[in-house]
Amino acid sequence: MQNTLIVRGAPQEYICEVGCWNQLEERLIQRGLTHVLIVHGELSWQVAQAKFPKLTHVKASFDVYHKECTYAERDRLMALVTEIGADGIIAVGGGKVTDVVKATAAQLVLPAIILPTLASTCAAYTPLSVMYNEQSEMVGLDIFPTSNSLVLVDPAIIIGSPKRYMVAGIGDTLAKWYEAKVIIEQLEDPPVEVEIAYFAANLCQKNLMRYSTDALKAMDEKKINTAFVKVIETTILVAGMVGGFGDEYGRTSGAHSIHDALTLIPEAHNQLHGNKVAYSIFVQLAIENKWTEIDELVPFYQELGLPISLADMKLSKISKDIFYKVAEAATQENENIHLLPGDITAEKVFNAFFELEKYSKTK
């Protein structure tokens, strides 16, 4: 291990229980906050607004974020926070509104409070933001020196969210095991922090394989069960622990490098983040020649409706020349795909796309 290992293990406070949003004002007051900016999406707010607690002792201002986590949107929110004199920022919604709020709070050195309405990523838990440009192409990963101040996860809010976001969250979280495992198992004597990351990554895989079916059934029936809570906490909390304790040894390797490169294809923007990551797990495993592991995952993917091919991703008509450019982007010198063992080249990634395509036609 050559770089300093930094643990960013958890938010300052994390609560997951039905009705926990009602604790919001009490915990804002505990933090000495007097005026908060509440940033939310449009669709999620249609559901969340009715359940958002009334603040009587803390002043609240509201703003709708502009649909993408960009530096321009971060700067717009910074200007707004400064103009109104807010001393805290609250995100209500999914991963992108959460990331842009965290980025804004980090720049202004203000507390970030997260009330997720989806369980589609670990964004609510982690002190980092994935940044995009206006064309929805990923342009950066910003890691912050301060944890999120407060995370309130209410299962009663999330159970009413669109099921496809939950499925995508399962796909994104499943990658924690396949990406962290291949990095950590190359270390001869991993430190305790990395051992915790390895445990958490393995728990992600075990919980999702065991509980996902029943959790999705709970969403269909709108009845919270143990499996549902297990899956949302695995997606948000356990997934966040992998990178939080493992740092670069537990964050991403092949699948996310491939995902990030796929954002260069405009047609891929119609797929949710977690769906692209789930597909990219298969590409990574194809690069590693781990077809047995792919075989083990196929029934799970098919049951949940996760993509196993470019056809499933509605990208089968994209030219091979484009995919070679994607492979080149995925294997740039600074990409984490090079944490995989061996020499990872654009040719290897390109070939894996189409070996996987042939394989998928047999399933």
Buried (B, 14 or more C-beta within 10 A) or exposed (E): EEEEBEBBBBBBBBBBEBEBBBBBBEBBEEBEBBBBBBBBBEEBBEBBEEBBBEBEEBBBBBBEBBBBBBBEBBEBBBEBBEEEEBBBBBBBBBBBBBBBBBBBBBBBEBBBBBBBBBBBBBBBBBBBBBBBBEEBBBEEBBBBEBBBBBBBBBBBBBBEBBBEBBBBBBBBBBBBBBBBBBBBEEEEEBBEBBBBBBBBBBBBBEBBBBBBBBBBEBBEEEEBBEBBBBBBBBBBBBBBBBBBBBBBBBBBBBBBBBBBBBBBBEEBBEBBBBBBBBBBBBBBBBBBEBBEBBEEBBEBBEEBBBBBBBEBBEBEEBEEEEBBBBBBBBBEEEBBBBBBEEEBEBEBBBBBBEBBBEBBEEE
